Amino acid sequence: MKNDAGFKGGENKTADEKAKKRIDELTDTLNYHNYRYYMLEDPVISDFEFDKLARELAYLENKYPQYVRQDSPSKRVGGAVSEKFGQVKHKVPMLSLDNAYSREEVLEFDAKIKRFLGYAAAENIDYECELKFDGLAVEIVYKNGILVQGSTRGDGITGEDVTANLRTINTLPLKLLKDIDYIEVRGEVLMDKRAFKSLNEERLKEGLSLFANPRNAASGSIRQLDPEITRKRNLVMFAYGIGDYYIKNDDVFNTQFEMMNFLKTAGININKNIKVVNGISGAVSFFDDIAEKRESLPFEIDGIVIKINDIKLQKELGEISKSPRWAIAYKFSAKQEVSDIIDIEVSVGRTGILTPVAILKPVNIGGVIVRRATLHNQDEIDKKNINIGDKVLVERSGDVIPEVVKVISKGKEKEDGAFKLPPVCPCCGSPVVIDGAAHRCMNELACPCQIKGAIVHFASKRAMDIEGLGEKIVDKLAKKGLIKNVADIYYLKRGDLSGLEGFGEKSEKNLFNSIEKSKNISYDRFIYALGIRHVGEHIADLLVKYFGSLDGIKKADVEELSSKFGIGEEIGRSIYNFFRLDSNIAVIERLFQAGVSPYTYTIDTSKKVKNDAVYGKSFIFTGTLNGFTRGEAEDIVKAAGGIVEKTVKKKLDYVVVGSEPGSKYDKAVKLKLNIIGEEEFKSLIKK
Ligand code: IVH
């Protein structure tokens, strides 16, 4: 029998059924390949093939939203934005761990357990040893194998509902590989060292505050209102336990180790550094092995966790004041050694800050030879009264740069005084400006130490958008002496690049095209591209809106710059200082001479496009949006007939929240206003 949906074999299915079947197939296939890629690290299809299947699924899901499955891989991206995080009461409290910092304390833990269980002192207990991940504890609930809820630990009793954000973690399956009725999986969300480093580099470029460590970064990323931001942060999760569960009889496990394997076979990510040892001395050896491995691990740990392996014994031991009696965290201590300061070097970072670095007589601290330690800044040097020749205590903990803790004894030559940072930049000789705790070279556009970062920022997508001028190329061009400042980009000649390694005629042509295209750029992006300290996209936009063009900004004094739109004195002074330096002005002049001609970007608000979702509605913005500067978002609202408010009041239609929102967000929560994220905002304006 023939049918119009074109099925073979005489099946009589409607197009709907066919779509549903294909959606099911694609969902399962993509979930399987995600598992192979992220969990087994052994993909069996190419990225291209994967993308093709993902696109087909996206197309069908869009056309047949009624068949989108809860475990669809498309649920990892974007998705609904929670108004604020709801509360989740953990069925079984999430406990914390008792800590031990020495071998003695660990032996005492073992002795106590034996006393409690009535074992002889000489008897050996089986322990299961794991890494102690330094991240954020979460709980993920699976019902009938499907991820239905994820929450933070919170106070152990109640946490925050961060389901949408946890769904974006690629190592967390949306559907289990095993048929499990109900399970609460517990584990730690982490940001690996590499992702942490590049996130902070990105934030530095954008003038945003930096995360102090990967743990804070992971925690901040999980608490984003927009899951799309969480997704970009590349988090990972390692499971280490189970809360409540209901599983089939043949899946029973009797030990912690079996439980971890059970999780693994269900598709849950567990770390491979797990070991069952007989007797506490085995756990101490595991600690020593891990301490040696610690530096080479891609993520941060702060010790190991020693757990009784036998689950029956775990139950018998129970818990005492919020920690189980059957487990202990054996933590690394910060390691310190004494050394001599041979010299003090002053390095100039990408943002012009002078950092004093102590050059030490090489010293072995916890297995690593330390030759340099940071002295942070002049204030720290003064406080600790540090100088060349001093005998000092040096500390190294985790991934942090070693630092000088204190002076043990002063060197003979420089008995009293502390080291003083130079008044001129050691890199380019420009005068150094004292800027709070920082000593800074203000020669932002021409100081060789700052220049590479400045050029990469200048060319980046959200600045001048010069495609093809990334870090590697900039590095090569700088090494060849072809670019010494951002203006030199526009004076490159054909043929300059074709000799560079990995650079053919075609890529040279493409680069020249994008350099040419970049000459015609909006003024706010040009200002942002200059990389003036503290001037991110939003402030660049404000400056252009208020002053119209560069001339106005250049002439303004600190007071005018700071007070007009409330950006504060620190930022005002930074802008003022930038335009007081002849070398910066000279670079800008050369940019203009080369044909860079920024235009003022305005949306004609008189030509209103009637958009019912926005027309006549009031909006307020807080936090940083990804795809727009604040000014652009506000202009779009105005152009569509909406009203932009500056203060939170009871009658507001939308509160649009970006990353790291300010107090407006708290007020909006209190007033129970309609809070939306960037994705929802985008779909409103699309209408
Ligand atoms: S077991 C009942 N195992 O440490 C035992 N915790 O200080 C509770 N942590 O909140 C946790 N790695 O966030 C366990 N392998 C591991 C761990 C681990 C890190 C964290 C966890 C917990 C905290 C307790």
Residues whose N, C-alpha, C, O or C-beta is under 5 A from the ligand:
A	BS01	IVH	L95 S96 L97 E130 L131 K132 F133 L136 A137 E188 Y240 V305 P324
